[in-house]
Amino acid sequence: MTMKEMLHHVDHTQLKAYAAWEDIEKLCREAVEYETASVCIPPCYISRVKEAFKDSLKICTVVGFPLGYSVTEAKVAETRQAVADGADEIDMVVNISDVKNKDFDKVEKEIAALKEAADGHVLKVIIETCYLTEDEKIAMCRAVTNAKADFIKTSTGFGTGGATLEDVRLFKENIGPDVKIKAAGGIRSVEDMEAFLDAGVSRLGTSSAIELVKGKEARGY
């Protein structure tokens, strides 16, 4: 796979709490130039990006981010507003407390509610693997599949760990055929990007992809 082909799988990301408009604008210009899959940005910037860049890029945003413990009604409202503002894709964080309490049915119902609120737009479900046991990860694979989300995503990039190839392999064994995989957090080299894509990942979440293909060091998410 060429560098350009790899970038087609990247959600070019800027989710720092202190991201200024100049940071977001730079991200978007890079995304257009290098034809990344999307930009993943804070919800507060969706409308401004949509106005500035029109349909020249896909806008991804986050819901319940990064801790996931907002009530479902709040996440649904976030999702509806993001879509109304112009988001094409939603990356939601599951309620990790519900997962740890083994309330997997509740998690599944929340994912389904956000899938409905997304109104046909892509929904990616962040399960934050660094906090979960293998059994909990498998349960989340089932919940994501049953709720008919489009992607299962490893990590927020703000937890204690990021994507691993072991988790990607576990996902592949336990998700349904219509669910894709997004690896995020800790992607630090072109070799990492290649390894995840070779393992069957469809999307990569990183702020560093363009720097990496230019031969620079990874930074941030």
C-alpha positions in Angstrom: 0.0 0.0 0.0 1.3 3.4 -1.0 1.6 6.3 1.5 -1.3 8.0 -0.4 -3.5 4.9 -0.1 -2.7 4.7 3.7 -3.8 8.3 4.2 -7.2 7.5 2.6 -7.8 5.4 5.7 -6.9 8.1 8.2 -9.3 10.2 10.3 -7.0 13.2 10.6 -7.5 14.2 14.2 -7.3 17.3 16.4 -9.2 16.8 19.7 -7.0 18.7 22.2 -9.0 20.8 24.7 -7.1 23.9 23.7 -7.3 23.5 19.9 -7.6 27.0 18.4 -9.2 27.7 15.0 -5.8 28.0 13.4 -5.1 24.4 14.5 -8.4 23.2 13.1 -8.0 25.1 9.8 -4.5 23.6 9.3 -5.8 20.1 10.0 -8.5 20.6 7.4 -6.2 22.0 4.7 -3.9 19.0 5.2 -6.9 16.7 5.0 -8.0 18.2 1.7 -4.4 18.2 0.3 -3.7 14.6 1.3 -7.2 13.2 0.8 -7.6 11.7 4.3 -10.8 9.8 5.0 -12.0 12.6 7.3 -11.1 15.2 9.9 -12.0 14.4 13.5 -12.7 17.6 15.4 -14.4 18.9 18.5 -18.2 19.4 18.1 -17.8 23.2 18.6 -16.0 23.5 15.3 -18.3 21.5 13.0 -20.4 24.5 11.7 -17.3 26.6 11.1 -15.5 23.9 9.2 -18.6 23.1 7.2 -18.9 26.8 6.2 -15.2 27.2 5.4 -14.6 23.9 3.5 -18.1 23.0 2.2 -18.0 19.4 0.8 -14.3 19.2 0.2 -13.8 16.9 3.2 -15.7 14.6 5.6 -16.3 15.9 9.1 -16.1 13.4 12.0 -16.8 14.5 15.5 -17.0 12.9 19.0 -19.9 12.3 21.4 -19.6 11.6 25.1 -15.9 12.2 24.8 -13.6 11.2 26.3 -15.0 9.5 29.4 -18.3 8.1 28.1 -20.3 8.5 31.3 -22.8 11.1 30.1 -26.4 9.9 30.2 -27.8 8.5 27.0 -30.2 11.4 26.5 -27.2 13.8 26.5 -25.4 11.7 24.0 -28.4 11.6 21.7 -28.8 15.4 21.9 -25.0 15.8 21.1 -25.4 13.4 18.1 -28.5 15.2 16.7 -26.8 18.6 17.0 -23.6 17.4 15.4 -25.5 16.0 12.4 -27.5 19.3 12.2 -24.3 21.2 12.2 -22.9 19.2 9.3 -21.0 16.2 10.7 -20.8 13.2 8.5 -19.5 10.7 11.1 -19.9 10.3 14.8 -17.4 8.7 17.2 -19.2 7.9 20.4 -17.7 6.7 23.7 -19.6 3.9 25.5 -20.5 4.2 29.1 -17.5 2.4 30.5 -19.1 2.2 34.0 -22.0 0.3 32.5 -19.4 -2.1 30.9 -17.6 -2.6 34.2 -21.0 -3.3 35.8 -21.7 -5.9 33.2 -24.8 -4.0 32.0 -24.2 -4.9 28.4 -27.8 -4.7 27.4 -27.9 -1.0 28.5 -24.8 -0.3 26.5 -26.3 -2.0 23.4 -29.5 0.1 23.8 -27.4 3.3 24.0 -25.5 2.5 20.9 -28.8 1.7 19.1 -30.2 5.0 20.2 -27.2 6.9 18.9 -27.4 5.0 15.6 -31.0 6.2 15.2 -30.0 9.7 16.2 -27.2 9.7 13.6 -29.9 9.4 11.0 -27.9 7.4 8.4 -24.5 8.9 9.1 -21.6 6.7 10.1 -21.4 5.7 13.8 -18.2 4.5 15.3 -18.2 3.1 18.8 -15.2 3.7 21.1 -15.0 1.0 23.7 -11.7 2.2 25.3 -9.9 -1.2 25.4 -7.3 -0.2 27.9 -9.9 -0.4 30.7 -11.5 -3.6 29.7 -10.9 -7.3 30.2 -11.0 -9.7 27.2 -14.5 -10.9 28.1 -15.7 -7.3 28.3 -14.1 -6.5 24.9 -15.9 -9.6 23.4 -19.2 -8.4 25.0 -18.7 -5.0 23.4 -18.1 -6.6 20.0 -21.5 -8.2 20.3 -23.2 -5.0 21.5 -21.8 -3.0 18.6 -22.8 -5.7 16.2 -26.3 -6.1 17.6 -26.9 -2.3 17.7 -25.9 -2.1 14.0 -23.1 0.5 14.4 -20.7 0.9 11.5 -17.4 0.6 13.3 -15.9 -0.5 16.6 -13.1 1.7 17.7 -10.3 0.8 20.1 -9.6 3.9 22.0 -10.1 7.6 22.6 -6.4 8.3 22.7 -6.9 9.9 26.1 -6.9 6.7 28.2 -4.0 4.7 29.6 -3.4 2.9 26.4 -4.2 2.9 22.7 -4.7 0.4 19.9 -3.0 -3.0 19.8 -2.9 -5.6 17.1 -4.0 -8.1 19.7 -7.3 -6.2 20.2 -7.8 -5.8 16.5 -7.5 -9.6 16.1 -9.9 -10.1 18.9 -12.4 -7.8 17.3 -12.1 -9.6 14.0 -13.0 -12.9 15.7 -16.1 -11.4 17.4 -17.7 -8.6 15.4 -20.3 -9.2 12.7 -19.5 -9.0 9.0 -21.0 -5.5 8.6 -18.9 -3.9 11.4 -15.5 -2.3 10.5 -12.6 -1.6 12.8 -11.0 1.7 13.7 -7.6 1.7 15.5 -6.8 4.9 17.4 -4.2 6.0 20.0 -0.5 5.3 20.0 0.0 5.0 16.3 3.6 6.2 16.2 5.2 5.1 12.9 4.4 4.3 9.3 5.1 0.7 10.2 2.3 0.9 12.8 -0.1 2.2 10.2 0.8 -0.6 7.8 0.5 -3.2 10.5 -2.9 -2.2 11.5 -4.2 -1.9 8.0 -2.7 -5.3 7.1 -4.5 -6.7 10.2 -7.8 -5.6 8.7 -8.4 -2.1 10.1 -10.4 0.1 7.9 -9.7 3.4 9.7 -6.8 4.9 11.6 -7.4 7.7 14.1 -4.3 9.8 14.6 -3.0 13.3 14.5 0.4 12.2 13.3 -0.2 10.4 10.0 0.9 13.2 7.7 4.0 14.0 9.7 4.8 10.3 9.7 4.6 9.9 5.9 6.8 13.0 5.6 9.4 11.2 7.8 8.8 13.3 10.9 8.1 12.1 14.4 4.7 11.4 15.8 3.0 13.9 18.0 -0.1 13.9 20.2 -3.0 11.5 19.7 
